[in-house]
Each structure stands twice: as C-alpha cells, then as structure tokens.
Amino acid sequence: MNRNTHTFAYRKPDFHTQTGVGLVEVLFAVVIFAFGALAIGNINILSLTSIRTAEVHGNVNNIAHEMLEILKADSTSAGEGVYNIDFDEDTTADAGNAIAQNLVTEWRSRVRTQLPAGTGRIDCDDQGCTVSLRWREKVIPGEDTITYNVRASL
C-alpha cells in the first residue's frame, strides 16, 4: 500500500539561535559612539584654544619687536630714557617729546586691543632697551598673567 500520508509535528522553537540585533547590542554601540563623539568634540575645543593662544603669542612677539624697531630708529632719545614707561603708568613717555609720546600712546593702544588685559613697559638706558608685555593667559592652568621681555642693544 502506497499511501501518501503527511504528518505534521509541532516543533518547539529554538531560542538558542538568534536572528537580528538585540537591544543590549544597540545600546552598547550607542554608548561607544557617544564617547567617540565627545572625544572628537573635546579635541576640537582644545584645537581652537591652542589656535587662539598661538595668535596671542604671535601678536606679543610682533608688538614687542615693533617697539624695539621704533626705539632703534630714535636711539639717542631712547638711550636718554625719553620712551620709558611702566606697566600701570597713565602718563606716556616724556611729555616734552611729542613724537615719543604719540608713538608710545599708539603702541600702548595696540597692546590693549590685541592682548587680553594687555599692558606694556619700556625701560631704556645707554646700554639698550627692554620691552616687556604683560597679559592674561586663561589657557595655561595655574598661570593667570604672563610677562614677555625682550632686550636689545641700541
């Protein structure tokens, strides 16, 4: 006898073989992605801060050397102390020399505008001149004010 009989048996589901992505795996991937995004954001912030600091340091160098060139051009008056000013001095240079007074006033204005809380000092004698710049540096931990000194002979 040849009979076609079909028997249907109930199959118990197999929970050991998984298809698809589990919730824990998705959560783990999101956490890893979030940490990576935060790290990249932090790197960008540090990069921008470093760029700003480099810009300020470049301005400091340019401003100091600009004044040294002015002092070398008028070395006789500079050696006599006509250009001498201190950091917090309100008066600018020798009141008897209008050219020196105007040059120092313009220089101090540039120092104030290009440096955060910037101020400058000029100290000349018959041997040479020292130009000092002081400004606030908020980037370097533990240091609030930085002073940059440049000395040149006349």
C-alpha positions in Angstrom: 0.0 0.0 0.0 1.2 3.1 -1.0 -0.4 5.8 0.8 0.7 9.4 0.9 0.4 10.4 4.4 1.6 13.6 5.8 2.3 14.1 9.4 2.7 17.5 10.8 4.6 17.6 14.0 4.7 20.6 16.3 8.3 21.9 16.5 9.3 23.6 19.7 11.0 27.0 18.9 14.8 27.1 19.4 15.8 30.1 21.5 19.5 29.5 21.2 19.8 30.7 17.6 19.2 34.4 17.3 18.3 36.4 14.3 18.5 40.2 14.3 20.1 42.6 16.7 19.4 42.7 20.4 18.6 45.8 22.4 21.8 45.4 24.6 24.0 45.4 21.5 22.3 48.5 20.1 22.7 50.3 23.5 26.4 49.3 23.7 27.0 50.6 20.1 25.3 53.9 21.0 27.4 54.3 24.2 30.6 53.7 22.2 29.5 56.2 19.5 28.7 58.8 22.2 32.1 58.5 23.8 33.8 58.9 20.4 31.7 62.0 19.6 32.6 63.5 23.0 36.3 62.9 22.4 36.2 64.5 19.0 34.3 67.5 20.4 36.9 67.9 23.2 39.8 67.7 20.6 38.1 70.5 18.6 37.8 72.7 21.7 41.4 72.2 22.6 42.4 72.9 19.0 40.6 76.2 18.9 42.1 77.2 22.3 45.6 76.4 21.1 45.0 78.4 17.9 43.9 81.4 20.0 46.9 81.1 22.3 49.3 80.9 19.3 47.6 84.0 17.8 48.1 86.0 21.1 51.8 84.8 21.3 52.4 85.9 17.7 50.9 89.3 18.5 53.1 89.6 21.6 56.2 89.0 19.5 55.2 91.4 16.8 54.2 94.2 19.2 57.4 93.9 21.2 59.7 93.9 18.2 57.8 96.8 16.6 58.6 98.9 19.6 62.2 97.8 19.6 62.5 99.0 15.9 61.0 102.3 16.9 63.5 102.6 19.8 66.4 101.7 17.5 65.3 104.3 15.0 65.4 107.0 17.7 68.3 105.5 19.7 69.5 108.9 21.1 66.2 109.8 22.7 65.6 106.2 23.8 69.0 106.0 25.5 68.1 109.1 27.4 65.0 107.4 28.7 62.5 109.5 26.8 60.4 106.4 25.9 60.5 104.9 29.4 57.1 103.9 30.9 56.0 101.3 33.4 53.2 98.8 33.2 50.5 100.7 35.0 51.7 104.2 34.3 49.0 106.5 33.0 51.5 109.0 31.6 53.1 108.2 28.3 56.8 108.8 27.8 58.5 112.1 28.2 55.9 114.9 28.0 58.5 117.2 26.4 58.9 115.0 23.3 55.6 114.9 21.4 56.8 112.3 18.8 57.8 109.9 21.5 54.6 110.5 23.4 52.5 109.8 20.3 54.4 106.7 19.4 54.1 105.2 22.9 50.4 106.1 23.1 49.7 104.3 19.8 51.8 101.4 20.9 50.0 101.1 24.2 46.7 101.3 22.4 47.7 98.4 20.2 48.8 96.4 23.2 45.5 96.9 24.9 43.4 96.0 21.8 45.4 92.9 20.7 46.3 91.3 24.1 43.7 90.2 26.7 44.1 92.7 29.6 47.4 93.7 28.0 49.9 96.3 29.2 53.4 97.2 28.3 56.6 98.6 29.8 59.6 100.2 28.1 62.9 100.5 30.0 65.8 102.1 28.2 69.3 103.1 29.3 72.5 103.9 27.5 73.2 100.1 27.0 69.9 99.1 25.4 66.2 98.8 25.9 63.9 96.2 27.4 60.3 96.0 26.1 58.0 94.0 28.4 54.5 92.9 27.7 52.1 91.5 30.3 48.7 89.9 29.5 46.2 87.5 30.9 46.5 83.9 29.7 43.4 81.9 30.7 44.5 78.8 28.8 47.5 77.7 30.9 46.4 76.2 34.2 47.9 77.8 37.2 49.1 80.9 35.4 46.9 83.9 35.1 49.4 86.6 34.0 52.3 86.2 31.7 55.1 88.6 31.1 57.2 88.6 27.9 60.6 90.5 28.0 62.8 91.4 25.0 66.1 93.2 25.4 68.0 94.7 22.5 71.1 97.0 22.3 70.7 100.3 20.6 
